[in-house]
């Protein structure tokens, strides 16, 4: 998802990266439609559509036509914090605890998904694809985009740097469990070296951060290479060797 960070660098404010996320996600994931809903209007039980995008020139009906969605706060799925995919919009709304309307039944055919960006009750990225069921690889990519968008938003907070590091570390962990264990070992070794050198506490913390994120570039390595059983070809190694540059 290197293109995401390229897109972020063109935005004057972090908020712009979030509002352009539906059009970016629709394009890079090859989707029919995407929309962003967030809590607003002083009510924690209502999601408002703030941005949307669909395939250019599509003359068919839109799926995400509702300007607002009312949430049933007692529905467990709504607070799970995980991506949810269903074979229809009405089914997705039901799984999320969104009060359904007749218009949901007339939504275009395909598979629908919702990816929470900042907690389960703040932002949702809604997605529609012509394929059914929703392709797992695309859903995983959408979740990665969600984590990256979370990082951008967290950078706006007072403790933005620390929060962003945690979000990036979670992204790496979700991408490659081996990298997580390896990074923890590197953190321990690098911290010991920093302490032995007598570095100030602030510098030691910077060393810990760098060690924790040293493999962050692996988020851009294709699954077929990162998860390949057995050895890599020379061409695959060339791709793998790019992860420090990407990071």
N, C-alpha and C positions, 0 to 999 in steps of 0.2 A: 504493500500500500504506500509506496514511496510517493505516488502521485498526490496522496492526501496532503502530505507535508509541503509539497510544491504548491498546492492550492492554498494552504494556510499562509504561506509566505507572501502571497499576492493580496491578502486581506489586510486592510488597515486596522481592523479591530477583531479580537477573537470572536465576537458575536457574529461577524460576517461569515466565518468559517462554519458556524452552526446552521445559519439560515440557508447557506448554499449546499448543505450536506445532502438534502434530497436529490437535487439535480446531479451532484457528484456521484452519489451511491447508485442512482438509476443508470448512469452512464458506465461506470467501471464494473458494475455487477451484471450488466446486461438485463436490466429489469424493465418491465412495462411501465411501472409507476412507483413513485415514492412520495411520502409526505411526512412532515414533522408536526407533532402535536405536543403541546406543553401546558402545564398548569398556568392559569391566568385568571384575571378578573377577581382576585381575592377569594376564590373558592378552590379548595384542595380537591374537590370532587368533580371538577370539570376540566377536560383537556380541550384546548383550542388549537385549531390548525393555523400554523404560522408560516408554513412554506410547503410547496409541493412541486412535483415535476413528473412528466410522463413522456413516453416515446414521442419524439417530434413528428408532427403530421398525423398522429393517431386520431382517426375520426370517430372512434367508438366512445362509449360512455366511460366516465371516470369511476374509479372505485372509491376514492377518498373524497367524496363530495360534501360530507357533513362538516360544517364549520366548527362544531363543538361536539364533544362526547362526554356523556355523564357516566361517572364511575360508581360502582357499588363497592364501597370501601371494605365490606365484609367478605368479599370474594378472595380466597387465598391466592389464586393465580395472579391476581393483580399486584401482589406484593412479593412475588417470587424473585424479581430482579433478573430473571433469565429470559432469553429470547424465546418466543412462542410462535409456532407456525401451524396453520390449519388449511384445509382444502377450500375454504370460502370465507368471505368477509364476516358474514353473520356468525359463523363458528368461531372465528378469531375474537370477535367482540364478546361472545359468550365466555370464552376462556379467560379473557382479560377482566371480566366483570363489568363490561360496558353495556349499558342499557341498549338493547337492540331496537331497531325500527324497521318498518316494512321496506324502506329503501335499501337496507343492507342486503336483502334477498335479491335485489335487482342488480347487484354489483357484477362486473364482468367476470367471466370464468377464469380460473387459474388458482394459484396458491397464494396465500397471504401470510405475512409475518410481521411481528412487532418486536423491536429491539429497544430495551430501555437504555438511556444514555447516562442520566444522572440520577441514580437511585430509581426505585420502582414507581415513584409518584411525581416525577418532575418533567421528564421528556421521553417521548416515544418516537422512534423512527419506524414508520409503517411502510411495508414493501409489498409489491404485487409482481408476480412472475406468471408467464403463460404456462409454464411447466407445472405439473402437479404429480406427486407432492413437491413441496418446496425443496429444491436441491440442497442437500446438507452442506456441500462445499460453499455455496453462496451464503447460506445462513451463517456459517463460521466466519466468512469474510465480512459479513455485515456486523457481526459481533466485534470483530477486530476494529472495524471503522468506528463502532460505538465507543470502544475503549480509547481510541485515539481522540475522538471528539470530547470524551470525558477529560482527557489530559488537557486539551485546549481550554475547556471551561474552568478546570481547577486552577489553571495558571492565573486566573483573574482574581482568585481569593487572596487573603492576606498571607496565608502560608502556601502560596501557589507552588513554589519550587518543591517543597517537601511532598505536597499532595500529588504533583505531577510525577515525581519520581516513583511514588507508590503505584500510581496508575500504570506507568510504563513497566514497572517490575511485574505487575499482575499480568500485563499483556505478554511479556516474555514467558512467564510461568505457564500461561495457558497455551502458548504456542509450542513449547518444547520442555517437557518435564526434566529431561536430562540437563538442559541449560540451567534450570532452576537450581538443581543440586550443585552443579559445577560453579555457578555464580556465587552460591553461598560459601563454597570453599575458597574461591578467589577473594571474596570479601574478608574472610578470616585471615588469609595469608597477607593480603595487602594492608589490612589494619595493623597486623603485628609488625610489619616492616615500617609502617608510618610511625608507630609508637616507638620502635627501636631507634628510629632516626631523631626522636625527640621533637616531632612536629607538634605545633599547637593543636588544641582540641578541634578548632574550626577546620584546620587543614586535614586532620584525621577523618572528620566527617565527610569532607569532599572526596577523599580517597575512597571511603566506603561507598559513596554514591557512584563514583566512576567504576568501581569494581562490580557493583550490583548491576550496572547497565552496560557493561562492556560487550555483551552479546546481543544488544537490542537490535542490531541489524538483521538478526535471524528472522524477524517478523516479516521480512520481504523475500525470504527464500521460499521457492515453491514447495508445496507439500510433497510432491513426488521425489524431490531431492532430500528434503529435511527428514522425511520419514522412510526413506528407502532402506529396506533390509539388505544387508550386505554392503559390498564396496561400491564406491562411486566411480564413474568413468572420468576421464581427464576433463571432458567438457563440463560434467557436473561439478567437478572440483573447482573449475574456473568460476562457476556461479557461486559456489559456497565460499570461495575466497573473497568474494565481494562484500560479505556481511560486515567486516570491520569498516570498510569504506562507507557503506550505507549507514551503519550505526553512527 
